[in-house]
Amino acid sequence: MTYQPQRKNNPDATRASLLECAAQIIVEDGMAALTLDNVARRAGVSKGGLLHHYPGKEALVSGLFEQVVAWFDGRIDVLINPDETVQARFSRAYLGVIAGIDMTVPEEKRLAVLMLMLSSDPHFCARWNQWVEARLHQHRLTDRTAVARTLRLAADGLWLSDLGGGPDSRPSVRREILQFLEALDTAQAGAGNFANKGIS
């Protein structure tokens, strides 16, 4: 088989293609199948061309991790309530992104990529935790409550279920869980309002 190298006049497109191919390999065959040769072959570039953009597998995987986290971060920004006083606003958006993922949509399989990366390498777990801590610091006035933590932990549980293909991964079950937690969140907010007014 001969390679059909992509033109070098659009390095951003080439890097994006390499990352997309790496993500596809991870989703289809797992982290163990992610090799530079496999990525180069799927992307239609030479291994040397790949190494021009990513000087090794570690750089490639790191670039993919940063891309997926940026994608997730962007999804959070789309869902987050614009009212900065709303309690658990970040945690609600965090849950909403995860609960709303449709794994049949190719773009949204990035969540599966992130799950597999976190489950396979403590280094990526540490970097993910840094992202979460930065977000929680940003929303420290609204997302340090027990309800906010419960929403985030429920979201993390959905991730784990997705990773193992468990029965709770079905869309209908996810909607049921999301509705229950939204009701819990609303009830807690109401209780907080009564408490603020001195009503027991």
Steps between C-alpha positions, in 0.01 A plus 500: 500500500636843412437808711327803357655780702285804558621834375707689755343837427231444762672370814198573720281274286764228506529514880120492532485196272768320700316563826168389350658177375659440840159547666336257257760234575451539875121476474504202266791295635610646835809682617726201433435530125615861491837492325666759280495258208125441536425872524719587202346224291144608580577867441671428169832658595848359540626427848759771443220742416324411823822549698538843342185608681523279808856391587384183674203305628500690830468833316220362282302365795556820696371704207194277477434535873519879479265501200240282673511702823461823300199344323346400834573844645325660204194279550487613863502865392206436266286345776600704804239739638603860422378613843814488714298476821324173413605227739689200356508668158823333391405162647163507325669573168757226569222249555304632204790450260566144611134398525426650160779327311385282210771243434354427155612847386864484385596840645363409841711186519769734628351435842586132462855600404530707815362218715748250359790740545407569862462130576835409349743765625527669843677791332187588307289457813719760671464740208123447493479566874691824446241606244214414738668686788550806279133497405393453861719792604339709228155405637597475866203710615244265342650151471644401837171365640404140567241512221760627252735218596216249468425619147864467398538156656182384328647620171822311569290189570340535157849510349592177674178336382573611144853365516374156600192508279279451805118490501481854635656634181170478309370844390167448680676424829730799458201729451334354810812556709544853368136588579533360853817695571356818354199461732735440794697809408182710472373374836833582664497849348150555637606384843790740486267787412275418796801484727618836377158644587510353848235235424569152639 
